[in-house]
């Protein structure tokens, strides 16, 4: 399969999961870029962040908004924090080794999953 078709397929899968569950970048794209395209953790994270600069979730967000499932005030405030937090996190991430960053990423996924399983 060509890189173009494979990239579009991965984007489609991530988009479906993003629209369905609100996940995509961290849970789908980063592991896919590492496993399929053999990217380093930093490159996979940077690529995922770069593609999210565009309004990737715009159509899904409009769908949620139309159904009354978007809190614009909270969303905009979080976006403000995310904007500056992303800069801080990126500076930390590029200073870490690939192995350490991958372990931190995996631990974050495990902890988030465990939290979702054990809470009501």
N, C-alpha and C positions, 0 to 999 in steps of 0.2 A: 504494500500500500504506500502511496506517495506521502511525503511529509505534509503536503497541503491537505490532502484528504484526511489523514490521521489527525492533524491539528484541528480541522473543522469538526471531526467526530468527537474528539475530546472536549472541545468547546460546547458542542451540542449536549453531551452527557452532563457536563458541569452546569450548563444553563438549565437543563431539566431539573436537576437536583437543587439548584439555586432557587428556581421558581417554586418548586414543590416543598422544600424544607428550609430554605434560607441559607443553604450551604453551597459551597462550590470552590472558591479559591483555595482555602486551606485544606479542605478534606478531599477534594477531587483533583484539582489542577496541580497542586504541588507534588503529591505522590506520582501522578501520571507523568509529569515532566521529568521527574527523577528516574522513574522506572522505564519509561518508553523512550525518552529522548536523552537519557543518561546525563542530565544536567546536574550540576552541584546543587546543594541546598540553597546557597545564596543566589545562584542564577535562576532556579525555579521560583524562589520567592520574589526576586526582582522582576521576572517576567510576568508573574501573576499580578503583582502590584501595577506594573506598567499597563497591562491590558485593562485593569479596573479604572484607570484614569479616565477613559472614555465612559460614557453613561451606560455601562454594560447591563445593569439591572433596571434600566429605565422602563422598559415595557412591562416587566414583571411588577415593578413598583407601582406603575399606573394601574395595573389590574388590582393590586391590593388596595390602593387608594380609593378606587371606584367602589370597592366593596366595604369601605369604611374601616379598613384594617391598617391604617398608617397614622402614627402620631407625629405630625410634622415638626412640632416644637422640639420634642425629645430627639427625633431623628437629626434635625439640624444642629442641635447642641452636641450630640454625639459625633456628628461629622466634623465639627470644629475641633473637638478633642482628638479625633482620629487623624485629622490633618497634621497636627503638630506631634502627636504621639507616633505617627508613622515615620516622621523624620527622625525622632529619637531612636525608635526601634531599628530603623535601617542602619543608623550609625553604629549601633551596638552589634547588629547582625554581621555587618561586613568586617568587623574587627575580630569575630570569633572564627575558630577553625570549622571546617565543614562537618567534622564528626561531632563536635560539641553542639553545633546548631541543630543538626539532625536529631540528636538525643533530646534537646530541649523541645523541639517541635513534636517529637513522638510522645514525650511526657505530657505535653499540653493536650494532645489529642486523647490520650488515655485518661487523664484526669477529667476532661470534659465529658467523655463517654461514661465514666463511672458516676460522675455527678448526675447525669441524665438518667442513669439506671436507678440510682438509689433515692432520688428525691421524687416527691409527688408532684 
